Amino acid sequence: AGGGGRTSPPPPCPWMIVGLGNPGAHYARTRHNVGFLVLEALARKHGVPMGFDAGSNALIGKGTMHGVAVLLVQPQTYMNE
């Protein structure tokens, strides 16, 4: 409403980051699970705890990265079935 004052920028929007892969030992540490590996590294680096959510059949982590709220998601369903 005028006044010539500076307005502060809006707060950053929250992010949802989904790491794709296939669950199970057969695919662990393979190129098929690079999305899982990246998400696990992000969770470790930023101290975001991951836990299983039965309602979504996914590992879910809620936290912040550089001051922005994040939801990390690892679906526990096979991608090609």
N, C-alpha and C positions, 0 to 999 in steps of 0.2 A: 504494500500500500504506500509506495513512494518512500520518501525519506532519504533516498540515495544510499542507504546502508547496504553492506554486502550481505548476501544470503549465503548460508552454508550449503554445500552440495548435499544432495539426498544421500541417505545411507546406502552402502552397497547392497545389491540384491543377493539373497542367499543362492548358493549353488548346489545342484545335485550332480554328483560325479558317479557314473556307473562304469564299473570295470567288468567287461565281458570275459567269459571263459566257460570251462566245463568243470563241474565238481568231480572229485574223486582222485585217487592216487595215480590212475592211469595217465591223466593229463597234467599232473603237477610238474612244474618247471619245464613245460614245452611251449613252443610258439603259439599253440592253441590257447594258452592261458596268459598271454602277455597283459591283457586287461586286468586280470586278477593280481598279477605281480606288481603292476604299476599302482593299483589301488592299495595294496598292502604296504608298499613303500611310502605312499602318501600318508597313510594312517599312522605308521611308525614315526615318520618325520615330524608330524604335527600332533602326536599324542592323542589321536582319535581312537577310542576303544571300539572294537567291532564285536557284534553279538548277533546270534541267530534270531530272526523274527519269523515265527511260524506263519503269521497271517500273510506275509508277502513271500515266504519261502526264499529268503535272502539273508545274507549277512549285512547288517546295517550298522553304520557308525555316525554319530552326531557330534560335531565339534566346530572349531573355527580354524581357518587358515588365513594368516595375515589380516586378522580382524573381520573376516567375512564368514558368516555362518555357512557350514557345509553339511550335506548329507551324503555319505559314501555308501554305495550299494554294490553288492556282489550277488547277483541272482544265482540260486542254487539249482537251476534247471539246465538241462542240456540244450545247447543252441541249435542243433540240427535234428532234433527229434520232435 
